[in-house]
Structure formats: structure tokens, C-alpha cells
Amino acid sequence: MFVCGNQACGASWEPDEVQIRDEGQGLVFRCPQCGARNHVVARTAKDGSTTYRQVPAGAAQKAPAK
């Protein structure tokens, strides 16, 4: 389940209810209710299927450690 990171929205969505795409800054889904961008990461299982996990709000905006 994915949850919109926009504090005013906070809507919950099943994976089949959102579209995940790369908008130039990594994988995101846009909340169908408010349009907020929410970052996700892709994982490939041993069987070849791809699953997505939501990145906690704020974690996607932090610069990587050097």
C-alpha cells in the first residue's frame, strides 16, 4: 500500500491504483487525489517480477552521504 506524503491529503492507495514512472528525478507515483509526487524504489525478485516500495517522505530529498 502507498500513502500520499502530502500532509493535507494522506490518502492510501493500492499498487494497482497508481502509475509509477520516472519523471527525471527517479521513480515516483503521483497521488490520484491531489497530484503530489511520492518517491518509490524498484526491487526485482528472484522470479523476475518487480515490486515497488515507497521511500519515506523527506528521505528522497536528502543528499547522499559522501
Secondary structure as GFF3:
##gff-version 3
##sequence-region A 1 66
A	DSSP	beta_strand	2	3	.	.	.	ID=ss1
A	DSSP	beta_strand	12	13	.	.	.	ID=ss2
A	DSSP	three_ten_helix	15	17	.	.	.	ID=ss3
A	DSSP	beta_strand	20	22	.	.	.	ID=ss4
A	DSSP	beta_strand	27	30	.	.	.	ID=ss5
A	DSSP	beta_strand	37	44	.	.	.	ID=ss6
A	DSSP	beta_strand	50	54	.	.	.	ID=ss7
###
